Amino acid sequence: MAITYNIYCDESCHLENDHEKIMVIGSIWCPLNRVQEISKQIRQIKENHNLNKDFEIKWTKVSPAKQNFYLELLDYFFRNDDLHFRTLIVPDKTKLNHDFFGQDHDVWYYKIFFTLLKVIFNPYDSYHIYLDIKDTRGSVKLKKLHDVLCNNMYDFSRQIIERVQTVRSHEVELLQITDLLIGVISYANRGLDTSPAKVALVEKMKILSGYSLTKTTLLREHKVNIFRWNASEVG
């Protein structure tokens, strides 16, 4: 029986000239029929830590005062068998050679997004893809991303990838969790240690996942799937 999944995507340092070498994109996916209950449980965790249910979970908000709250969110993600995370790490954007491959940064962006998501897609299921509205660059490019994903899947009738749209992250708990996990991956790959609370989250995720967070995992890893991308992979 076919299943419909929601995929929540976010990205860190994806712009071409943002003076950051490392780029991380990632996605959380889960069955559509579990989204409402999962979102309710995440809001309950917020309230358990005396936070408003509308408090926005963000990596940039991680602090010593909220460390236990964010650690519990990591525990929740790993306990919940319906939640899965895939991330793609670009170690050094300065090595990109768009001219050689006859592309610009936008075209490469679409390619890299498909590289992130193709492992998730099953041709017998269907998918709704949601991106944070701040991270997209207009409806035309959103449509282009949908076209690229469908064409690469030979999904010309859009029965597999039914929807690609933007949402506001402060309204969507699972997109907030995506931001958090991407933040952990990015911090680990930058080798940073300036925030004890963030270091604690990195170490916790290493333990719970069983991975260093800096190396590619097996392709079929379904809980925390990591792909460290090299410039030769997709131009």
C-alpha positions in Angstrom: 0.0 0.0 0.0 1.4 3.4 -1.0 2.3 5.8 1.7 2.4 9.6 1.5 5.4 11.2 3.2 6.1 14.8 4.2 9.7 15.9 3.7 10.9 19.1 5.5 14.0 20.6 4.0 16.4 23.3 5.3 19.9 24.5 4.4 22.8 26.3 6.0 25.3 28.5 4.1 23.9 27.6 0.7 24.5 31.0 -1.0 27.4 31.3 -3.4 29.1 34.3 -1.9 28.4 34.1 1.8 32.1 33.7 2.8 31.4 30.3 4.3 33.2 27.2 3.0 31.0 24.5 4.4 27.4 24.1 3.2 24.9 21.7 4.8 21.4 20.8 3.5 19.2 18.3 5.1 15.7 16.9 5.4 13.4 15.1 7.9 10.8 12.9 6.5 7.9 11.0 8.1 4.5 9.6 7.1 1.9 12.3 6.5 -0.6 10.6 8.9 1.9 10.9 11.8 2.7 14.6 11.4 -0.1 16.0 13.5 0.6 13.7 16.5 4.4 14.3 16.3 3.9 18.1 16.1 1.6 17.8 19.2 4.3 15.9 21.1 7.0 18.4 20.2 4.8 21.2 21.5 4.3 19.3 24.7 8.1 19.0 25.2 8.3 22.8 24.8 5.6 23.2 27.5 7.4 20.7 29.8 10.4 23.1 29.7 8.2 26.1 30.5 8.4 27.4 26.9 5.4 28.7 25.0 4.1 26.0 22.6 4.8 28.6 19.8 8.4 28.9 20.7 10.5 28.4 17.6 13.2 25.7 17.8 16.3 27.0 16.2 20.0 26.1 16.3 20.9 29.7 16.8 18.8 29.7 20.0 20.7 26.9 21.6 22.1 28.2 24.9 23.1 26.8 28.4 19.7 27.8 29.8 17.9 25.7 27.1 20.4 22.9 26.8 18.2 20.3 28.5 15.3 21.2 26.3 17.3 20.7 23.1 18.8 17.5 24.4 15.3 16.1 25.0 14.4 17.0 21.5 17.3 14.9 20.2 16.2 12.0 22.4 12.7 12.4 21.0 13.9 12.3 17.4 15.9 9.1 18.0 13.1 7.4 19.9 10.4 8.1 17.3 10.6 5.4 14.6 8.6 7.5 12.2 11.2 10.2 12.0 14.2 10.0 9.6 17.0 12.5 8.7 19.2 12.8 5.7 21.9 15.4 5.3 24.4 16.3 2.6 27.6 18.1 3.5 29.6 20.2 1.0 33.0 20.6 2.7 34.3 23.4 0.6 32.1 25.5 -1.8 35.2 27.3 -3.0 36.1 24.2 -5.0 33.0 24.4 -7.1 33.8 24.9 -10.8 30.5 25.9 -12.3 32.0 27.2 -15.6 33.6 23.8 -16.3 30.2 22.1 -16.0 28.3 24.7 -17.9 26.1 25.7 -15.0 25.5 28.5 -12.6 25.1 28.2 -8.8 21.3 27.9 -9.1 21.5 24.9 -11.5 24.0 23.3 -9.2 21.7 24.0 -6.3 18.9 22.0 -8.0 21.3 19.1 -8.7 22.5 19.0 -5.2 18.9 19.0 -3.8 18.1 16.0 -6.0 21.2 14.3 -4.7 20.0 14.9 -1.2 16.5 13.6 -1.8 16.9 10.8 -4.3 17.8 8.3 -1.6 14.5 9.1 0.2 12.2 8.6 -2.8 10.4 5.4 -3.4 8.6 5.2 -6.7 5.6 3.5 -5.2 5.0 6.2 -2.6 4.2 9.9 -2.8 5.8 12.9 -1.3 5.0 16.5 -0.2 8.2 18.6 0.1 8.3 21.7 2.3 11.0 24.3 2.4 11.5 27.2 4.7 10.2 30.3 2.9 13.3 32.3 3.8 15.5 29.8 1.9 13.8 29.9 -1.5 14.3 32.5 -4.1 10.9 33.1 -5.6 8.1 31.0 -7.0 9.8 30.5 -10.4 12.7 28.8 -8.8 10.5 26.7 -6.6 8.7 25.5 -9.7 12.0 24.8 -11.3 13.0 22.7 -8.3 9.8 20.7 -8.6 10.4 20.2 -12.3 14.0 19.0 -11.7 13.0 16.5 -9.0 10.1 15.1 -11.1 12.1 14.9 -14.3 14.9 13.0 -12.5 12.4 10.6 -11.2 10.6 10.2 -14.6 7.6 11.4 -12.6 6.1 13.4 -15.4 2.6 13.1 -14.1 3.7 14.2 -10.6 2.3 11.1 -8.9 5.4 10.6 -6.8 6.5 14.2 -6.0 3.0 15.7 -5.6 4.0 19.0 -4.0 6.9 21.3 -3.5 6.0 24.4 -1.5 7.3 26.9 1.0 6.1 27.2 4.6 7.0 29.4 7.5 9.3 27.6 9.9 7.9 29.1 13.0 4.6 27.4 12.2 6.0 23.9 11.5 7.6 21.9 14.3 9.3 19.4 12.0 11.0 22.0 9.9 12.3 23.4 13.2 13.7 20.0 14.1 15.4 19.9 10.7 17.0 23.3 11.4 18.3 21.9 14.7 19.8 18.7 13.2 21.4 20.6 10.4 22.9 22.9 13.0 24.4 20.0 14.9 25.9 18.5 11.6 27.3 21.9 10.6 28.8 22.6 14.0 30.5 19.2 14.0 31.9 19.6 10.5 33.3 23.0 11.3 35.1 21.7 14.3 33.7 24.4 16.5 33.7 24.3 20.3 32.8 27.8 21.4 29.4 26.9 22.9 29.3 24.2 25.6 25.6 23.7 25.0 26.1 23.1 21.3 29.1 20.8 21.9 26.8 18.8 24.3 24.3 18.4 21.4 26.9 17.3 19.0 28.3 14.7 21.4 24.7 13.5 22.2 23.9 13.1 18.5 27.2 11.2 18.0 26.2 8.8 20.7 22.6 8.3 19.7 23.4 7.9 16.0 26.6 5.9 16.4 28.3 8.1 13.8 31.0 10.8 13.8 28.7 13.1 11.9 31.5 14.0 9.6 31.7 11.0 7.3 29.4 9.4 4.8 27.2 6.6 6.2 25.9 3.5 4.4 23.5 4.4 1.7 20.6 2.4 3.3 21.0 4.0 6.7 17.5 5.2 7.4 17.7 7.1 10.7 20.6 9.5 10.3 21.8 9.2 6.7 24.9 11.4 6.0 26.5 12.0 2.6 29.8 14.0 2.4 29.7 15.3 -1.1 32.8 15.9 -3.3 33.0 18.5 -6.1 33.4 15.7 -8.7 30.0 14.1 -7.7 27.6 16.6 -9.3 29.7 19.2 -11.0 
